[in-house]
Amino acid sequence: MNAVIVAVLVMLILSVLRINVVFSLAIGALIGGLTSGMSLSKTLEAFIGGLGDGAEVALSYAMLGGLAVAISKTGISELLVSAILKVVKRSGDSQKSALVKALIFIVLLLMAVSSQNIIPIHIAFIPLLIPPIIKILNMLEIDRRLIACILAFGLITPYMSLPFGFGLVYQGIVADNISSAGLDISRTDVYGPMLIPAIGMLIGLIIAFFAFRKPRKYREINVESELIVKVSRKNIISTVIALVATVLVQIPALVPLETGQMFLGALTGVLILYITGAIRWKEADSILTDGMRLMAFIGMVMVASSGFAAVVTATGDVDGLVSAAETMLGDNKALAVLLMLLIGFFIDMGIGSSFATIPIIASIFVPIAESFGLSAAAIITLIGTAGALGDAGSPASDSTLGPTAGLNVDGQHDHIRDTCIPTLFIFNIPLLISGWVAIMFFS
């Protein structure tokens, strides 16, 4: 059996059985490597050698977690929660409650989208915003699976469809790898074709609102006491400056760096909060440590995912998987496109990173797509969609780990059952269909 399929299946089965995701990734990688015929030492060498590829991302996330918690200590988030809570308590009928729910949904969606494009802090906003409003979500009996879907939509759709922030990075990776595979395109060519698959994500979000519309009760949390929030003008100004600096440092035109923008941005924001006194020096160490601890698990998963990806690549079975499919399909273009999308889904589900999936599939899919006569726009859509498939639902993806980190602060939101499984079916099915339709239309 193909080693890539074995590795991914083992990882997914262990995760569903509630085995720690890091251990699931490690075991899946080892079994996949051994299945391919690699020795144990070679498999371990590939796995450990790949861990370093995730170190920068892990450290960046830890810094962003520290920044998020530091900002929350300035009182900004409590001020927002206090305002929403007052509106909730004044809501005496179902109509007003519905308006408050709509407000929460819109704010969370805008924050998630902004975190990818306008203020590219990615999932760092989740520990800043979600834990303080858990009591409000409980009071309104909002199903947290819906919140997980809203966050996943906002974290994924912008980077795959909009040429800003992380979208610029993702679409640049798509363009560069397609060009490296022999089809000369520019980054500006990616934006248009990827808008159609994004419609599938929107359809999934609409389905989520229907699927999780019923009230869901959680353990009661005391919300009777009034929030007394005092936010000084100095802290507000310091926080705004820190956020702006965090964004500016990550803009390539202003700070031309090959790597490390996310880490430098978070570091800059934290230093500004230090210097301006927005966080007290005697409290700063514990605050930043708490923030890093909150994001530490995600960092460990990203590191393990890099090792998993290295083993998958080292097996060489990705080539064999696609070659076998090409032989079986003959000249059936529609089925070939569908199969390549499913292969991309399988790889992304295992790796947990769309950005890391693109280099693996592009060099193989582009020649096959050209042999079937697909146009440049169709190939762009194929690679972009195949890379994005599986990001929603993967136990190793930060698009699922981030929402879980925020929603499970009271131990009532399971990572697999309440985040991964709902987002897996809600988004990947419509994304697969819309991507396939778009590819066939452009072909």
N, C-alpha and C positions, 0 to 999 in steps of 0.2 A: 504494500500500500504506500502511496505517496507520503513522504516524510513531512511535508508541509501540512497536509490534511491531518495527519496523526498528531503533530505538535499542537495545532490549533484546537482539535477536538479534545485532546487531553486537558489543555488549559481551560477550555470552556466547561467541560464536565466537572472538573475539580472546583471551579469557581461557583458553579450552580450548587454543588454540594457544600458550599460555604467554607471551602478551604481558602486560606488567605491568598489574595491575588498574587502577591510576590512569590509565594511558594508554588502556586499554580503555574506561573510563568516559568519558573526555574525547572519544575518537573516536566512541563510540556516541552521545553527546549531540550532537556536531556534525552527524553524519550524520542523526540523527533530526530535528534542527531544520531542516536543509536539505530533508529529505524532506517536511516539513510545509508548505514554501513560505516559511519564514522566511529572511531574508537572513543572510549570514554574520555581519554585524555585530550583528544582532538576536540571533542564536543565541549568539554570544560574550558579548553583554551579559547575556543570561539566565543563562548558565553562570557567568560571573564574579560576577554579582549574587547567585547562590545559594550561592557558596562560603562566605560569611560565616555562613550558617545552621549550618554544621558546625564553626565555629571553637571554640565553647564546648565541644562534645563532644570535639574533638581535644585541646584544652588539658587538659580534665579527665582524659582517658585518659593523657596524658603525665604528669600529676601522680600519677595512680594507679600508673603504672608505676614512677615514682620511689619512691613509698611502698612498693610491693611489694618492690623490690630492697633498699631500706633495711631493711625488716623481715627479709629473708633474711640480711642481713649481721649481724643480732643473734645468729644461730646457731640460731634456732628451727627453721627448715626442715631444717638439717643434723641436728639432734637427731631429728627425725621420720624422716628418711631413714636415719639410723644405726640406729634401732630396727627399721625394716622390713628393712634389709639384714641385720641379725643373724638375724632370723627366716628370711629367704631362705636364708642360708648353713647354717642348722640343718636346713633342709628336705631330708631325704635321699631322700624318695620322692615319687611323683607326687601322692599324697593331700595331703601337706603343702604342696606347691607350689600345688595347687589352692586350698587354704585361703588362702595368701598372695595369690594372684591375686584371690580373692573379696574379701579385705581391701582391696586396692588399688582395686578397682572400687567398693566401697562408699564408701571415703574420698573418692575423686574425685567420685562422684555427689553425696554429701552436701555437699562443698565447692561444687560447681557450683550446686546448689539453694540453698544458704545465701547464695551471692553475689548472688542475686536477691531474697532475702526477709529473712533474718535479719541478715546483714552485707552490705548492698547496695554491694559494691565491684565488681560486675559481673565483667569478665574480668581484673581486676588480680591475682586470685589465681593465674592460670595461669603467668605468668613467675616467681611465687614458689614454686610447688609442683612444676610439671612438669619443668623442666630438672634439678633434683637427683635425680629418680627415673628419668630416662631409662636410666641404667645398670642399674637394677633391671628395668625393662621389657624391656631387651635380654637380660638374664640369663634371664628367664622366657619369652623369645621371644613376647611378647604383640604381636599385630598392632596397630599404632598407629591403624589405621582404626577399630578398636573403641573406643579411648580418645577419638578425635575424636567418635564418635557419643555416647558417654557424656557428654562435656562439652557437646555441642550440645543433648542432651536436657535437661540440667540448666540450661542457659542460656536455653532457650526455653519449656519447659513451665510453669515457675512463673509467669512474667509473664503468660501467656495464661490461666491458670486459677486463680491464687491472689491474693486481694486484699491483698497485702502487698508492701512494697518497690516494685520495678519493676512488679510486677503491679498495684499501686494506680495507678501512673502510666499504664500501658497501658490498663487498663480505664476509667480516667477519660477518656482520649483517645477511646476508643470511645463512651462515654456522651455526652460533650460534642459530638462530631461528629454522632452520630445525632440528638441533640436539635436541633442547629443545622440539620439537614436536614428538620426538621418533625415528628419523632416524639419526644414528650416522655418521656424515661426518666431514671432516676437511676443513679448509679454502682453502687449495691447491686444493681441489676437484672442487671448483667453477669456477676457471679460464677457463679451457678448454671448458666446455659446453656453456658458455656465449659468446664464440666467434662467434657462428653461428647467434644468434639474432643480434649481432653487424653488421653483413652483411646487415641486413634489414635497419639499420640506414644509412649505406653507400649508399644503393640503394636510400633511401629517399633524401640524399644530392645530388646525381646525378640528381634526378628528379627536385629538387629545382633549379638547374642551368638551366634546360630547361624551367621550369614553369615561372621563373622570369628573363629571359634573355633579354626581351625587355627594352629599355631605359625608364626611368621614370623621369619626370621633377619635381623638387622641387623649392621652393622659392629661388630666387637668393641670394647668400651670397658673399660679396666682397672678392675676392681672388687676386686682382690686386697688392696689396702692398706686397713687399718682406718681408719675415720673417727674421728678424735680430736676430740670436740666438747666444748667447755667453754662452757656457757651460764650466765651469772651470774644470780642471783635479781633483781638490779637490772634487767637487760635484759629478763627475762621480764615483770616488773611494768610496765616502760616500754612494752613492746610491747602488752601487754593494754590499758593505758590509752590508747595511741594508736589501737588498733582500736576500742575503745568510743567514744572521742571522734569518730572518723571516722563511726561509725554515728549517734551522737546528733545531730551537726550536720546530718545529712541528713533528720532527722525533721521534717516541716512543723510539727507541733504545738509543737515546742521551738524551732525556728529558722524562723519564717515568712518564707520567701523565695519570690519568683516564679520565680527561676531561679538557677543557679549552685551548687546544693547539693552536687553531686558534686565540683566543683572545690574548694569550701570545705572539704568533708570531708577530701579528700586533703591539702590544705594544712595543715589542723589536725593531722592525723596526723604529717606530716613535721616540723612545728614541735615537737611533743611529743618526738619522737625526738631532735631537735636539743637541746632544752632539758635533757632528762634525761640526755644523754650516751650514749644507747643506740647512736648512731653518732658516731664521732669527728669533730670539726670539720674536721680537716685532710683527712679522707677523704670528708666529706659531699658535696663538690662533684662528685667523680668518680663516687660511688655514684649520686647522683640523676641525673647526666647519662647514666649507663649505663641506668638505668631508663627515662628518657624516650626514649632512643634505641631501646630495645626496643619501645616502643609507638608510636614515631613513624610507622612505616609504616601502622599501623592508623588513626592520626589523619589521615594524608594521604588514605587511602581514604574516611574519613568525610566529609572536606571535599569531595573530588571527587564523592562520592555526593550531597551537597547540591546541587552544581551540576548534576548529571545530573537530579535530581528537579525542579529549577527549569525546565530545558529541557523535560522531559516535560510539565510543567504548562502552560508557555507555548505549546506547540504547539496545545493545544486538542483534540488528537486522542483524548484519553481519552473525552470526551463522544461523539465520532463512533464510537469503537469500541463503546461500550455501546449507542448508539442503533441502530447497524447490527445488533447482536446481537438487540435487542428486536424489530426489524422482522422478522428471519428466524425468530424463535422463535414468534411468535404467542402462543398461550395455553398453551404447554408449560412448566408451572411447573418440573418436575424438570430439564429441560434448561437452562432459564434460570438456575436456581440453580447448576448445574454450570458454566455458562459464566462467571458472575460470579466464582465461586471461582477459575477458571482465569485470569481477567483480573487478579484480585488477586495470584495467584501470579506472573504475568508482571511486574507492576509491582514487586512486592517483590524479585524476582530481580534486577531492574535497579538499584533504589535501594539494596537491601541493608539496609533498615530497616523493620520492621513499624510502628514508631511514626510514621514519615513516610508510610507507605502509607495509613494510615487516613484522614487528611484528604483525600487525593486521591480515594478511592473512595466515601466515605460520602455525600457530597452527590449522587452519581450513583446509587448502588445503592439508597439508601433509597426514593426515589420509585418506582423500578422494582419493588422488592420489594413495596411497598404496592399497586402496580397489579396484582400477581399474587395479592394477598390474604394475604401472609405475616403471621404474628402478630409481636408485639413481640419475643418470645423468639427466634423464627426469624430476625428481622432482626438482632438482637444477635449471634446465632451466626454469621450470614452475614458480617457486617462483621468480627467478631473473628477468625474463621477465615481469611477472605480476606486479612486483614492479616498474619496469622502465616505463611500459606503462602509458601514461598520463602525465608524467613529461614534455614532449614537448606538449605544448598547454594549460596546466593548467594555469588559470589566477593567481593562487597563488604560482606558482613555481618560484624559483629564476632563473631557466633556461629560463624563459620568462620575468620575471621582470628585470633581469640584462640587456639583450639586449635592452629592451624598455627604461631603464634608460639612456643608452648611445645614442640611436638613436633618442630619442624624445627631445633632448636638445633644439631644435628650434620649438617644437610644431607641427611637421609635420609627426609624426609616432605614430599611435594609438595602444595602448597596445593590445586590443582585435582583431581589424581587421587586423593589420599589423604584429603582432607577434604571438598571440595565435592561431588564426584560420589557418594561413598558416602552422605553425609548427605542429599543431594538425593533419592535414591531410597528410602533407608531410612525417612525420616520423612514426606516430602510425600505419598507415595501413601496410606499409612494415615490421615494427617491429612485429606487430601481426601475419602476415603471416609467417615470418621467424622463429619467436618463436614457433608457432604452428607446423611448419614442423620439427624443431629441436626436439621438445618434442616427436612427433610421431616417429621420427627416433630413438631416444634414448630409447623409451619405448619397 
